[in-house]
């Protein structure tokens, strides 16, 4: 079972675009952390098997996005050569 904060993060990810305020501002106000801290915590939530029970569609969507971003970073490193000077 997910804790309350993790469930709230997945609920937020399901419908964040419904907010009038900028996403980063809502994250700071609602979760009391920086967007970077939020995304690091969200990554851990996505790897929790209980997250799939809470909202499988959101979890699968976010995992797909994470995989695409990872592949794009790797493709960028490959196209620039050995990766020296590239930032991951």
N, C-alpha and C positions, 0 to 999 in steps of 0.2 A: 504494500500500500504506500502510495506517495505521501510525503508530508504536505502540509498546507501550502507552504511557499512554492514547492515544486509544481503542485497542481495549479496554483495561481499563475505560474510562469507559462505553463502549457495553455491555460485558458487565455492569457494575454496574447500569446503567439497565434491563437486561433482567430483573434479579431482585433488586433492592434490598430488596423487601419481605420477603425470606426471612431477613433479618438480625434478630436480637433487639434490637439497639441502635437508638436513634433515627437516622434517616437522616443528619442533620447531623453526628452524632458519627462515623458510619462514614465519611462524606466526609472529615472532618478527619484521621482515623486512616489511611485508605487512600491518600488523594491528597495529604496534607500541605498543604492549603490551606483557606481558608474556604469555606463553601457558596456565597457570592457569587462568589468567584474560580472555583470549580468550574463554576458555571452559565455564566459568561462563556466559559470554555474549552470547555464542552460545546457552546455555540452555534456556536463556530468549527468544532468537529468535525463537527457536523451539516451544515455547508455544504461539507465536504470530500467530493468525489465518491467517494473510497475508502471512506468510511463506509457508503455504500449497498452496496458490495460485501461489507463485513464483516457487517452485520446490517440488511438492508432493512426488516424489520418494525419494529424499534426506531426506526430513523431516521425512517420514515414516521410512526409514532405520535408521536414527539417533535416533529416538524415540524408535525403537526396541532395538537398542544397549544400550540405556540408561536404558530401562526396564530390560534387561538381566543383566546388571552390578548391578542394584539395587537388583534384585533377588539373584544374587550371593553373594552380601554383606550380605543380610538377611540370606541366607542359611549358610553362614560362621558363623554368630552370633549364629544361632540355633545349629549348630554342636559343637560349643565350650561351650555350656551351657547357662548361663544366660547373656552372653555378657560382663561380667566384664573383663576389660583389653583388650577387642576387640576394634579395631579402625574402624570407619565407613568411 
